[in-house]
């Protein structure tokens, strides 16, 4: 019996060894970039780590011109140091100029259709020509693909931008009740900066963006307050500020349909911590007054973000999901939800409770 088990194990071990592939025989694409080229062509970039000890660079950048990403990969295999594989892709990046002019979704088809590709990769919009990103040299930082991923993750945690993977982008692009969005990445003075959110319409084209300052309020509308969301407000007197950390939130979105338009009653209870104040405030006496002032300031910013989205006729927050759930018949009658959303009346009523204001004595 023992001899039989030993023979079976030897068979499986030798079979696996016969199919092994050395890392130095492959080119692992960790980042893929799409940009517009001349004469309507597509520029395809890929960043791959180099495992050769004799190589001076720890990663290589491959640039090709093709009609589609798959066409570009086929051409790149002609001069890559190893066969290009996409199963380990961490970032898929498209330039803002590219997504402004074209529906991005058909160019992402290969990532969804081919099961060997990764759909958990970050989808990112780059503000500028992709060559500025692909050929940047960062000192005291890890490989470029890892640095891009880390910058997006850190900015997302700090609510300076958002984070969207390929699967999430696909779902929002195909869902009639919402529109897609993606984080924005820039290069400034030789360094990577993530901030702001790119907004896409129903045709999956870039139409505008939310700024880095507006991103935390977008996160609040998405009910994404954890980890804590930091906000800073200027008081009436110049150079006097109050900073808070939104620690918790209770949200209610109630849609209705009246007089030919959708109405949304948005209520939220936010528990905050006062983290900074450049002016003295007697919290024991002024707590209720400060809470009302903070609620009013937050309401202004939330309403401003919603108006911008309505101006662009986009719904990245997903108000349409509530309309479809609670007013299904009226929702189904709408030929275009983004246009219906642009006409909707949205009332936002936040309340703030200061749960801590620090140790002052």
KOLRO-280967 format. One record per residue (C-alpha): residue number from 1; x, y, z; residue in one letter. Coordinates in Angstrom, 1 decimal. Layout:
BEGIN
> NUM|X|Y|Z|a
...
//
This chain:
BEGIN
> 1|0.0|0.0|0.0|x
> 2|2.8|2.4|0.9|x
> 3|4.5|1.7|-2.4|x
> 4|1.3|2.5|-4.3|x
> 5|0.9|5.9|-2.5|x
> 6|4.5|6.7|-3.1|x
> 7|4.1|6.0|-6.9|x
> 8|1.1|8.2|-7.1|x
> 9|2.8|11.1|-5.4|x
> 10|5.8|10.7|-7.6|x
> 11|3.6|10.9|-10.7|x
> 12|1.9|14.2|-9.6|x
> 13|5.2|15.7|-8.6|x
> 14|7.0|14.9|-11.9|x
> 15|3.9|16.0|-13.9|x
> 16|4.0|19.4|-12.2|x
> 17|7.7|19.8|-12.8|x
> 18|7.3|19.1|-16.5|x
> 19|4.9|22.0|-16.8|x
> 20|6.9|24.6|-14.8|x
> 21|7.8|28.0|-16.1|x
> 22|10.7|30.1|-14.9|x
> 23|9.9|33.7|-13.9|x
> 24|12.8|35.0|-16.1|x
> 25|11.0|33.4|-19.1|x
> 26|7.9|35.6|-18.5|x
> 27|7.1|39.3|-18.6|x
> 28|4.6|39.9|-15.8|x
> 29|2.6|43.0|-16.7|x
> 30|1.8|44.7|-13.4|x
> 31|0.5|48.0|-15.0|x
> 32|-1.3|48.5|-18.3|x
> 33|-1.8|52.0|-19.8|x
> 34|-4.0|53.2|-22.6|x
> 35|-3.5|56.5|-24.4|x
> 36|-4.5|58.1|-27.7|x
> 37|-2.0|58.0|-30.5|x
> 38|-1.7|59.6|-33.9|x
> 39|-4.2|58.9|-36.7|x
> 40|-6.7|57.4|-34.2|x
> 41|-4.3|54.7|-33.1|x
> 42|-4.0|53.4|-29.6|x
> 43|-0.9|53.6|-27.5|x
> 44|-0.5|50.7|-25.2|x
> 45|2.0|50.7|-22.3|x
> 46|2.9|48.0|-19.9|x
> 47|5.2|48.0|-16.9|x
> 48|6.8|44.7|-15.9|x
> 49|9.4|43.8|-13.2|x
> 50|12.8|42.6|-14.3|x
> 51|14.1|39.5|-12.5|x
> 52|17.5|39.4|-14.1|x
> 53|20.3|40.2|-11.6|x
> 54|22.5|41.7|-14.4|x
> 55|19.8|44.3|-15.4|x
> 56|20.3|47.9|-14.2|x
> 57|16.6|48.7|-14.0|x
> 58|14.2|46.8|-11.7|x
> 59|11.3|47.2|-14.2|x
> 60|10.9|47.7|-17.9|x
> 61|8.3|49.8|-19.8|x
> 62|7.0|48.5|-23.2|x
> 63|5.2|50.8|-25.5|x
> 64|3.4|49.6|-28.6|x
> 65|0.9|51.1|-31.1|x
> 66|-2.1|49.0|-32.0|x
> 67|-5.8|48.9|-32.7|x
> 68|-6.8|47.2|-29.4|x
> 69|-5.0|46.2|-26.2|x
> 70|-4.8|42.6|-27.4|x
> 71|-3.3|43.7|-30.7|x
> 72|-0.8|45.8|-28.8|x
> 73|0.2|42.8|-26.6|x
> 74|0.7|40.6|-29.6|x
> 75|3.1|43.2|-31.1|x
> 76|4.9|43.6|-27.8|x
> 77|5.7|39.9|-27.5|x
> 78|7.9|40.4|-30.5|x
> 79|10.5|42.3|-28.5|x
> 80|9.6|41.6|-24.8|x
> 81|12.2|39.8|-22.7|x
> 82|9.7|37.0|-22.1|x
> 83|6.1|36.1|-22.9|x
> 84|3.7|38.8|-21.6|x
> 85|1.1|37.6|-19.2|x
> 86|-1.6|39.7|-17.6|x
> 87|-2.8|37.6|-14.7|x
> 88|-0.9|39.8|-12.1|x
> 89|-2.0|43.2|-13.4|x
> 90|-2.4|45.6|-10.4|x
> 91|-3.3|48.8|-12.3|x
> 92|-5.1|49.7|-15.5|x
> 93|-4.6|53.3|-16.4|x
> 94|-6.2|55.4|-19.1|x
> 95|-5.3|59.0|-19.9|x
> 96|-7.9|61.7|-19.5|x
> 97|-7.5|62.7|-23.1|x
> 98|-8.3|59.2|-24.2|x
> 99|-11.4|58.7|-22.0|x
> 100|-12.7|62.1|-23.1|x
> 101|-12.9|61.1|-26.7|x
> 102|-13.8|57.4|-26.6|x
> 103|-16.1|55.0|-24.8|x
> 104|-13.5|53.3|-22.6|x
> 105|-15.5|50.1|-22.1|x
> 106|-14.8|48.3|-25.4|x
> 107|-11.0|48.8|-24.8|x
> 108|-11.4|47.0|-21.4|x
> 109|-13.3|44.1|-22.9|x
> 110|-10.2|41.9|-23.1|x
> 111|-9.7|42.2|-19.3|x
> 112|-13.2|40.8|-18.7|x
> 113|-13.4|38.3|-21.5|x
> 114|-10.1|36.6|-20.9|x
> 115|-10.2|34.7|-17.6|x
> 116|-6.4|34.8|-17.4|x
> 117|-6.5|38.5|-16.8|x
> 118|-7.1|40.1|-13.4|x
> 119|-10.4|42.0|-12.8|x
> 120|-9.3|43.1|-9.3|x
> 121|-6.8|45.6|-10.7|x
> 122|-7.3|49.3|-9.9|x
> 123|-8.9|51.3|-12.7|x
> 124|-7.3|54.8|-12.8|x
> 125|-7.5|58.0|-14.9|x
> 126|-4.3|59.8|-15.4|x
> 127|-4.3|63.6|-15.9|x
> 128|-1.8|64.1|-18.7|x
> 129|0.0|62.1|-21.4|x
> 130|0.8|58.6|-20.1|x
> 131|4.4|58.9|-21.1|x
> 132|4.8|61.4|-18.2|x
> 133|3.9|58.6|-15.9|x
> 134|5.4|55.5|-17.5|x
> 135|8.9|56.9|-17.8|x
> 136|9.1|58.7|-14.5|x
> 137|11.9|57.7|-12.2|x
> 138|11.0|57.7|-8.5|x
> 139|13.8|57.7|-5.9|x
> 140|13.4|56.1|-2.5|x
> 141|10.2|54.3|-3.6|x
> 142|9.3|50.8|-4.7|x
> 143|8.7|49.7|-8.3|x
> 144|6.5|52.0|-10.2|x
> 145|3.5|49.7|-10.3|x
> 146|3.6|49.2|-6.5|x
> 147|4.1|52.9|-6.0|x
> 148|1.0|53.7|-8.1|x
> 149|-1.1|51.2|-6.2|x
> 150|0.2|52.5|-2.8|x
> 151|-0.6|56.1|-3.6|x
> 152|-4.1|55.3|-4.7|x
> 153|-4.8|53.2|-1.6|x
> 154|-3.4|55.8|0.8|x
> 155|-5.4|58.6|-0.9|x
> 156|-8.5|56.5|-0.8|x
> 157|-8.1|55.9|2.9|x
> 158|-7.7|59.6|3.5|x
> 159|-10.7|60.3|1.3|x
> 160|-8.7|62.4|-1.1|x
> 161|-9.9|60.2|-3.9|x
> 162|-11.7|56.9|-4.4|x
> 163|-10.6|53.4|-5.3|x
> 164|-12.3|51.3|-8.0|x
> 165|-11.3|48.0|-9.3|x
> 166|-12.1|46.7|-12.8|x
> 167|-15.0|44.6|-11.6|x
> 168|-16.6|47.5|-9.8|x
> 169|-16.1|49.8|-12.9|x
> 170|-17.8|47.2|-15.1|x
> 171|-20.8|46.8|-12.8|x
> 172|-21.4|50.6|-12.5|x
> 173|-20.9|51.0|-16.3|x
> 174|-23.5|48.4|-17.1|x
> 175|-26.0|49.4|-14.4|x
> 176|-28.8|51.7|-15.8|x
> 177|-29.3|53.2|-12.3|x
> 178|-25.9|54.7|-11.9|x
> 179|-22.8|55.9|-13.7|x
> 180|-19.2|55.0|-13.3|x
> 181|-16.3|56.9|-11.7|x
> 182|-12.6|56.4|-11.1|x
> 183|-9.7|57.9|-9.1|x
> 184|-7.4|60.6|-10.7|x
> 185|-3.6|60.3|-10.7|x
> 186|-1.2|63.1|-11.6|x
> 187|2.5|63.7|-11.8|x
> 188|3.6|66.9|-10.1|x
> 189|7.2|68.0|-9.7|x
> 190|8.5|64.5|-10.3|x
> 191|6.2|62.8|-7.8|x
> 192|2.9|60.9|-7.9|x
> 193|-0.2|62.6|-6.5|x
> 194|-3.7|61.0|-6.3|x
> 195|-6.6|63.4|-5.8|x
> 196|-10.0|64.0|-7.2|x
> 197|-12.5|61.7|-8.9|x
> 198|-13.2|61.3|-12.6|x
> 199|-16.9|61.2|-13.6|x
> 200|-18.2|59.1|-16.6|x
> 201|-21.5|59.5|-18.4|x
> 202|-23.7|56.7|-19.7|x
> 203|-21.6|56.5|-22.8|x
> 204|-18.6|55.7|-20.6|x
> 205|-16.9|59.0|-21.5|x
> 206|-15.1|61.3|-19.1|x
> 207|-17.3|64.5|-18.6|x
> 208|-15.8|66.1|-15.6|x
> 209|-14.4|65.6|-12.1|x
> 210|-14.7|66.2|-8.4|x
> 211|-11.8|68.0|-6.9|x
> 212|-9.6|66.7|-4.1|x
> 213|-11.5|69.0|-1.6|x
> 214|-14.9|67.6|-2.8|x
> 215|-13.8|63.9|-2.6|x
> 216|-14.5|63.5|1.2|x
> 217|-18.1|64.8|0.7|x
> 218|-18.5|62.3|-2.2|x
> 219|-17.4|59.6|0.3|x
> 220|-20.0|60.8|2.8|x
> 221|-22.8|60.6|0.1|x
> 222|-21.6|57.0|-0.6|x
> 223|-21.9|56.3|3.2|x
> 224|-18.2|55.7|3.3|x
> 225|-17.1|57.5|6.4|x
> 226|-14.8|54.8|7.7|x
> 227|-11.9|55.0|8.2|x
> 228|-12.6|58.4|9.7|x
> 229|-13.2|61.2|7.2|x
> 230|-11.4|64.5|8.0|x
> 231|-12.9|67.9|7.1|x
> 232|-11.7|71.4|7.7|x
> 233|-13.9|74.5|7.8|x
> 234|-13.1|78.2|7.8|x
> 235|-14.9|80.4|10.3|x
> 236|-16.2|83.8|9.6|x
> 237|-13.0|85.4|10.8|x
> 238|-10.1|84.9|8.4|x
> 239|-7.4|82.4|9.3|x
> 240|-9.6|80.7|11.9|x
> 241|-10.4|77.1|11.2|x
> 242|-12.0|74.1|12.8|x
> 243|-11.1|70.6|11.8|x
> 244|-13.3|67.5|12.5|x
> 245|-13.1|63.8|12.0|x
> 246|-16.3|62.1|11.0|x
> 247|-16.2|58.8|12.9|x
> 248|-19.7|57.4|12.3|x
> 249|-22.8|58.0|10.3|x
> 250|-26.4|56.9|10.1|x
> 251|-28.0|57.5|6.7|x
> 252|-31.5|57.5|5.2|x
> 253|-32.3|57.9|1.5|x
> 254|-36.0|58.2|0.8|x
> 255|-37.1|58.7|-2.8|x
> 256|-40.5|59.7|-4.1|x
> 257|-42.0|60.8|-7.4|x
> 258|-44.1|64.0|-7.5|x
> 259|-45.1|66.5|-10.2|x
> 260|-43.2|64.7|-12.9|x
> 261|-39.8|64.5|-11.0|x
> 262|-38.0|62.5|-8.5|x
> 263|-37.5|63.8|-5.0|x
> 264|-34.9|62.5|-2.5|x
> 265|-35.0|63.2|1.2|x
> 266|-31.5|62.5|2.4|x
> 267|-30.9|62.5|6.1|x
> 268|-27.7|61.7|7.9|x
> 269|-26.6|61.7|11.5|x
> 270|-22.8|62.2|11.8|x
> 271|-20.8|61.6|14.9|x
> 272|-17.6|63.7|14.9|x
> 273|-14.6|64.5|16.9|x
> 274|-13.1|68.0|16.9|x
> 275|-9.4|67.4|16.1|x
> 276|-8.3|71.0|15.7|x
> 277|-9.4|74.6|16.3|x
> 278|-7.2|77.7|15.6|x
> 279|-9.6|79.8|17.8|x
> 280|-10.8|79.2|21.3|x
> 281|-14.3|77.7|21.6|x
> 282|-15.9|77.0|25.0|x
> 283|-17.4|73.7|24.1|x
> 284|-19.2|73.3|27.4|x
> 285|-21.3|76.4|26.5|x
> 286|-21.1|76.5|22.7|x
> 287|-21.4|72.8|21.8|x
> 288|-25.0|72.9|20.4|x
> 289|-24.2|76.1|18.5|x
> 290|-21.0|74.6|17.0|x
> 291|-22.9|71.4|16.0|x
> 292|-25.5|73.4|14.1|x
> 293|-22.8|75.4|12.4|x
> 294|-20.9|72.3|11.3|x
> 295|-24.1|70.7|10.0|x
> 296|-24.8|73.8|8.0|x
> 297|-21.3|73.9|6.5|x
> 298|-21.5|70.1|5.6|x
> 299|-24.9|70.6|4.0|x
> 300|-23.5|73.4|1.8|x
> 301|-20.6|71.2|0.6|x
> 302|-22.8|68.1|0.0|x
> 303|-25.4|70.2|-2.0|x
> 304|-22.5|71.7|-4.1|x
> 305|-21.3|68.2|-5.0|x
> 306|-24.8|67.0|-5.9|x
> 307|-25.4|70.1|-8.1|x
> 308|-22.1|69.4|-10.0|x
> 309|-23.1|65.8|-10.6|x
> 310|-26.5|67.0|-11.9|x
> 311|-24.9|69.5|-14.1|x
> 312|-22.8|66.8|-15.7|x
> 313|-25.8|64.4|-15.8|x
> 314|-24.0|61.7|-13.9|x
> 315|-25.0|59.7|-10.8|x
> 316|-21.9|58.0|-9.4|x
> 317|-23.4|58.0|-5.9|x
> 318|-26.2|55.7|-7.0|x
> 319|-29.4|57.7|-6.3|x
> 320|-30.9|55.7|-9.1|x
> 321|-30.5|52.5|-7.0|x
> 322|-32.9|53.9|-4.4|x
> 323|-35.3|55.2|-7.1|x
> 324|-35.4|51.7|-8.7|x
> 325|-35.9|50.0|-5.3|x
> 326|-38.7|52.2|-4.0|x
> 327|-40.2|53.8|-7.1|x
> 328|-39.7|51.0|-9.6|x
> 329|-42.6|51.8|-12.0|x
> 330|-41.6|55.5|-12.3|x
> 331|-38.0|54.5|-12.7|x
> 332|-38.8|52.1|-15.5|x
> 333|-40.6|54.9|-17.4|x
> 334|-37.4|57.0|-17.6|x
> 335|-35.6|56.7|-20.9|x
> 336|-32.4|58.0|-19.3|x
> 337|-31.8|57.9|-15.6|x
> 338|-29.0|60.5|-15.7|x
> 339|-31.3|63.0|-17.3|x
> 340|-34.0|62.2|-14.8|x
> 341|-31.5|62.6|-12.0|x
> 342|-30.4|66.0|-13.4|x
> 343|-34.0|67.2|-12.9|x
> 344|-34.5|65.6|-9.5|x
> 345|-34.9|67.6|-6.3|x
> 346|-32.5|66.5|-3.6|x
> 347|-32.9|67.7|0.0|x
> 348|-30.0|67.0|2.2|x
> 349|-30.4|67.3|6.0|x
> 350|-27.3|66.4|8.0|x
> 351|-27.2|66.6|11.8|x
> 352|-23.9|66.6|13.7|x
> 353|-23.1|65.3|17.2|x
> 354|-19.8|66.2|18.7|x
> 355|-18.8|63.0|20.5|x
> 356|-15.4|64.3|21.7|x
> 357|-13.5|67.5|21.5|x
> 358|-10.2|66.4|23.0|x
> 359|-8.3|67.0|26.2|x
> 360|-7.9|70.7|26.8|x
> 361|-7.0|70.9|30.5|x
//
